[in-house]
Amino acid sequence: MKRIVLLALMLAAPGAASAGTNFPALRDYPAPDCVRPGDKPVMAQDAPKVVDAGGVSFKTGTRDVRTYNEQIAAYNVALAAYTRCLNAYVDNAQADMNAIRDKVNQAVTTSQAP
């Protein structure tokens, strides 16, 4: 419980964001190399056509629903791949943090505090 309170206080401290690193390789921790899916497709609106039929005017127009649905399907596939990639990145970063914490805990346990 003391660790949680201490961690909360450290995170709330104003200087926490400017902390350095003890592991120089982390100064430039790699960003994810995931490919963003781009903008969500939007169904195009065709210009309405006015058709006169027996003195009555009708506004007609068609939308290319098939192409839109194909674009949405492709977008959903790209978004799923992007989400999987980011989840893998976060999992790997968590593994890095766990390894660092394990080394610190091991050093504390063996009284070889860094």
C-alpha positions as CSV (number, residue, x, y, z in Angstrom):
1,M,0.0,0.0,0.0
2,K,2.9,2.3,0.8
3,R,4.3,1.8,-2.7
4,I,1.0,2.8,-4.3
5,V,0.8,6.0,-2.2
6,L,4.4,6.8,-3.0
7,L,3.8,6.1,-6.7
8,A,0.8,8.4,-6.7
9,L,2.7,11.2,-5.0
10,M,5.5,10.8,-7.4
11,L,3.2,11.0,-10.4
12,A,1.4,14.1,-8.9
13,A,4.7,15.9,-8.2
14,P,5.3,18.8,-10.6
15,G,8.8,17.7,-11.4
16,A,7.8,14.2,-12.3
17,A,7.5,14.9,-16.0
18,S,11.1,16.3,-16.3
19,A,12.7,13.2,-14.8
20,G,15.8,11.8,-16.5
21,T,16.8,8.3,-17.2
22,N,19.3,5.8,-15.7
23,F,19.4,3.9,-18.9
24,P,20.7,6.1,-21.7
25,A,19.1,3.9,-24.4
26,L,15.7,5.0,-23.1
27,R,16.5,8.7,-23.9
28,D,15.3,7.9,-27.4
29,Y,12.9,5.1,-26.6
30,P,11.6,4.0,-30.0
31,A,8.2,5.2,-31.2
32,P,5.9,2.6,-32.5
33,D,6.3,1.8,-36.2
34,C,2.6,1.1,-36.7
35,V,0.9,2.4,-39.9
36,R,-2.1,4.6,-39.2
37,P,-5.1,3.6,-41.3
38,G,-5.8,7.1,-42.5
39,D,-9.0,9.0,-42.5
40,K,-12.3,7.2,-42.2
41,P,-14.0,7.0,-45.5
42,V,-17.0,9.2,-46.2
43,M,-19.8,8.3,-48.6
44,A,-19.7,10.7,-51.5
45,Q,-22.9,12.7,-52.2
46,D,-23.9,12.8,-55.8
47,A,-25.3,16.1,-57.1
48,P,-29.1,15.6,-57.2
49,K,-30.7,15.5,-60.6
50,V,-34.2,17.0,-61.2
51,V,-36.4,14.9,-63.4
52,D,-39.6,16.3,-64.7
53,A,-42.4,13.7,-65.1
54,G,-45.8,14.9,-66.1
55,G,-45.4,18.3,-64.5
56,V,-44.0,16.9,-61.3
57,S,-40.3,17.3,-60.5
58,F,-38.4,14.6,-58.7
59,K,-35.0,14.9,-57.2
60,T,-32.9,11.8,-57.8
61,G,-29.4,10.8,-57.3
62,T,-27.4,7.7,-56.6
63,R,-24.7,6.9,-54.2
64,D,-21.9,4.5,-54.8
65,V,-22.7,2.3,-51.8
66,R,-20.7,-0.6,-53.0
67,T,-17.4,1.4,-53.3
68,Y,-18.1,3.0,-49.9
69,N,-18.6,-0.4,-48.3
70,E,-15.4,-1.7,-49.8
71,Q,-13.6,1.4,-48.5
72,I,-15.0,0.8,-45.0
73,A,-14.0,-2.8,-45.1
74,A,-10.4,-1.9,-46.1
75,Y,-10.4,0.8,-43.4
76,N,-11.6,-1.7,-40.8
77,V,-8.8,-4.1,-41.7
78,A,-6.2,-1.4,-41.5
79,L,-7.6,-0.1,-38.2
80,A,-7.5,-3.6,-36.7
81,A,-3.9,-4.1,-37.9
82,Y,-3.0,-0.7,-36.4
83,T,-4.7,-1.6,-33.1
84,R,-2.8,-4.9,-32.9
85,C,0.5,-3.2,-33.6
86,L,-0.1,-0.6,-30.9
87,N,-1.2,-3.3,-28.4
88,A,2.0,-5.2,-29.2
89,Y,4.1,-2.0,-28.7
90,V,2.4,-1.4,-25.3
91,D,2.9,-5.0,-24.3
92,N,6.6,-4.8,-25.2
93,A,7.0,-1.5,-23.3
94,Q,5.3,-3.1,-20.3
95,A,7.8,-6.0,-20.5
96,D,10.7,-3.4,-20.5
97,M,9.3,-1.7,-17.4
98,N,8.8,-5.1,-15.7
99,A,12.4,-6.0,-16.4
100,I,13.7,-2.8,-14.9
101,R,11.4,-3.1,-11.9
102,D,12.6,-6.8,-11.4
103,K,16.3,-5.7,-11.5
104,V,15.6,-2.9,-8.9
105,N,13.6,-5.3,-6.7
106,Q,16.4,-7.9,-7.0
107,A,19.0,-5.3,-6.0
108,V,16.9,-4.2,-3.0
109,T,16.3,-7.8,-1.9
110,T,20.1,-8.7,-2.0
111,S,20.9,-5.4,-0.3
112,Q,22.8,-4.1,-3.3
113,A,20.6,-1.1,-3.8
114,P,21.8,0.9,-6.8
